[in-house]
Amino acid sequence: MFSAFSQRHILYCLILLMLKQRDLLVLRLRLVCLCLLAVLFTVNNAAQAQSLVLSESTQPYFTLHPDTTHQELKPQQEIQEEKLSPFLKTAGIVVAGAAVWTATYMYVDEPLQRFTQSHRNAVANGMAQVVTPLGRQKYLMPAAGAALLGGLLAKDEKLQQVGLISVGSILVNAGITSTLKKTFHRHRPNITTDNDVFDGPFNHTSNASLPSSHTSTAFAVATSVATVYKDSKYVPPIAYGIASLVGLARINDNAHWTTDVMAAAAVGYLSSKGVSYLYNLADEKLEKRRQKLLLTPQIGLTSAGFSGILIF
């Protein structure tokens, strides 16, 4: 490539020579050379301009919308913000939840425990007796298996999904809850009036207040139902309302601190969301490969499981 200065210098020299030379043939040849140099000068400048643009931006500023029926130009910055927003939202929820839990642990646990026990009455005790079984794994596991079996027989996909996610959520939640109980070994409020008594992971005691297994199981099933029927106006509020009543019943019965119930609600919710994500991922993979997975629940008095058949 010639520089701009050298190209202009050659052009000027050729023009002067053409003026001094009167031979027609030589004049035509030099005109051809002049045209070639002009084309070379233009191509050189265009190449330099293109390389400058590519060096300034390595990513396209606009991206086509994935929907081929509607092509929409979207700035790359907006696409990056859309990718970051779910992460930022989740991080914000986690930070806010941890802050609320810490504040409750420091300022609410003991006063609320004294208040509830000094204001217990027959109505609250009766409601607690009714809703407490709704958080027991031995009742919810057969109910989830029945929902799955009923969905298979009735060919109701949503009912199948509720049963399958609920069973998986209960199992995952049980493992996490049991691990946390054995890690903290927190004393229950019916044993001590201090909410900061923990035996720790190295002392094998029977104290297992954190988190509440009734509440975590109830929220695992409630989140499973609410996730599948999220388009319904009434199902999610009812599901979460019942799970919340289970947690309040455990506080009323002086079996758990408020922070035990809060932590259990988070464990049950996250367990169900994790199982739901895996379910949707597996369903998408099977749909792409045109395969079908048939699951049959196997539920006993002390155990539960599945038998699966993959059809190609």
N, C-alpha and C positions, 0 to 999 in steps of 0.2 A: 504494500500500500504506500502511495506517495503522500507526503504531507500536503496540507493546503497551500503552504507557501511555495513549495517546489512546483506544484502544478500550475499555480498562477504565473510563476517565472517562465516556465516553458511556454505557456500560452502567449505571453507578451513577446517572447523571442520569435515565435513562429509568425505572429502578426507582422512584426518588423521585416522579417525576411520575405514575407509574401508581398509586401509593398515595394521592396527593392527588385524583386524578380518578376519579369514580365513574361516569362515563358508560360504558356497556358497549361501544358502538361504538368509542369512542376507545381504550378498553382493549384491544380486539382488534387494532386497527391497530398499537398500540404493541408488542403481543406479536409481531406479524409482523415489525416492525422489529428487535425484539430477537433473533429467530431468524436474520434475515439477517445481523446484525452478528456473531452467534456463528459462523455459517458462514464469514464473511469472515475472522474472527480465526483460525479453524482452518486455512483455506487459506493464509493469509499465513505462519503459523508453519511449515507443511509446506514451502512454497516456500523459505523461508530455510534450513531444515535441509538440503534437497536441494542447494542451491547451495553450502553449506558443505562437504558431502561431496565434491562434484565438484571444488571448488577444492583440497582436500587431496590428492586422488589423481587424476592424469591418465591412469594406465594401470590396467587391471584386474589385481587381485591374483591371480585365478584364470583359467586358460585351458583350453579344452576340448582333449582329446587329438585329434589329427587323424584317428584311426581312428574312423569313424562307428559301427562295430559295438561299440565299447567306449569309452564316454564317461568320461573320467577328469579330475577337477579337479587341476590342477598349479599350484603357486604360481609367480608370474612370476619370482621370484628364482631358483628351480630351473631354469627355462627359460634364463635368462641365463647361469647357471653351465654348463649343458650346451653353450651356444653358445661360451663362452669356453674350455672345457676343451681342445678340439682345438688351438686356437691356442697355449695355454699349454704343452701337451705338445710341440708342434713346436718352440716357442721353447726349451724346456728341453733338448730333444735337440740342437738346433743349438749352444747354449752349451756343453753338456757335451762334444760332439764337438770343438768348437774348443779347449776346454781340454785335452782328451786329446791332440789333434794338437800343440798348442804344447809340452806337456810332453815328448812323444816327440821333437819336433824339438830340444829343448834338452838332453835327458838320455839318449835311447835310440838315436838314429840312428847315431852313430859307434861306441859300444860294441857294439851289435848287429851292425853291419857287420863289425867286427873279429872278433867271436865266430863268426859264420857262416862267414867265409872261413877261419878257422883250424880249423874242425871240418867242413869239406866232405869228403864221402866218395862212393864210387861209387853207393851206394844213393840218396842225396839227388840226385845228378846224374842218375841214371837216371829217377827220378820227375819231375824237372823237365823232362826231355826229352819225357816222355809227356804232361804236363798243359799245357805251354806252348802248343802249337797250339790248345788249347781257348779261348785268349784272342785269337786272330787273327781279324780282321774278314773276311779272304778265305775263311775256313772257316765262320764262324758266319752270315754273310749268306746263302750258299746254303742252309745248314741251316734257317734261319728261313723262307726262301722255300719250301723243300720242305714245311715244316710247314704253311704257309698253303695251298699247293696241295693237299696231302693232306687237310687239313680241309675244303676246298671239295668235293673229289671224294667224300669219305666222309660229307659233311654233318655233320661233328663241329664244333659251335660253339666248344668250348673250344680245340680244336687250331687252328681258324681264328684265334681271338683271340690265342693264343700266337704264331703266326707273324706276324700283323700288328703286334702290340705289339713283338715282338722286332725286326722290321725297322725300325720307327720309332725304337725305342730305340737301335739301333746307329747309325743316321744322326745322331740328335740328339747322342748321346754322342761320335761322331767329331768333330762340329763344335766341341763344348765342349772336348774334350780337346786338339784341335789348337790352339785359341785360347789355352788355358792354357800349353801347351808354348812357343808363340811369345812369350808374355808374360813368362814367368819365365826361360827359357833356363838352366835349372839344370844344373850339371855332374853327370855320373853318378859313382857310387862307384868305378867301375873307372878313372876318370880322376884323381880327387883323393880324398884321405882327409878332407877338410873338407866338411861337409854344408851350409855356408853360402855356397857360391860360386854366384852368379847373374850372368848377363850382362845381364839386364834386357830390356825390350821394344825398346830402340833399337839394340841390337847384334845383327845378324843372323848368328848362329852356329849350328852344328850341335848344340849342347848342348840336349837336350830331355828331361830326366829327370822333370820334374814336370808332370802326373801320369803314371802308367804306363798306356799305351794298352791293353796286354794285360789288365791287371786291370780297367780301367773297362769294356771290352767284355764281359769275362766276367761282371761284376756286372750289366751292363745286361740281358743275356740271362737270367741267373739270377733276377733280380728279376721279369722278365716272366713266366717260368715259375712262380715261386713265387706271384705275385699271382693268376694265373689258377687255379692249383691250390692255393689257400690252404686249402681244406677237407681236403686230403689230409694224412695224418700223416707221410708220408715224403718227398714231393716237395720241399717248401721246404728242409728240412735238407740233402738231397742236392744241390740246386741251389746253395745258398750254400756248401756244403762244397767243391764243385768249384771255384767261383770263388775261394774263399780259398786253395785249393791253387795256383791260377795265380799269385796274389799272392806266396805264399811261394816259388814257383819263381823269380820275378823277383828276390827278395831273395837266394836261394841262388846264382843265376847272377851276382850282383854287378852286375846291370844297373840296379837302382833302390834308393833308400833306403827305409826303412820308411815314412816320411812320404809318399813318392811313392805307395806302394801304398795307404795309408790314404785319401789324397785321391782316388785313382782309384776306390776302392770307393764313396765318397760320390757322385762324379760319375755313375758307372754306375747306382747306386741311384736317385738323383734323376731322371736322364734317363728311366728306365723308369717311375717313378711319374708323371712329368708326361705321358708319352705315354699311359699307362693311364687317367689322368684325362680326357684329351681324347677317348680312345676311348669311354669310358663316357658322356661328355657327348653326343657325336655319336650314339651308339647310342640314347640316351634321346630325343633330338630326332627322330630318324628313326622311332622307334617311335610317338611321339605323332602324327606326321604320316602314319603308315602308308606309309612309303617304305622302300625297300631299296637298300642300296649294295653293289654287287658289285665287288670289287677283284681284279685279276689281276696277280701279280708278273711283272716283266720283269727278269731278272738276267743280266748279262754278266760277262765276266772282269774288267773294270775299273770297272763301274758297275752300279747297280741302280735300279729304279723301279717304278711301279704304273700300270696303266690302270684307270680306274674307270667304272662304269655306274650311274647313279641311276635307279631304277624308281619311278614315281609310282603 
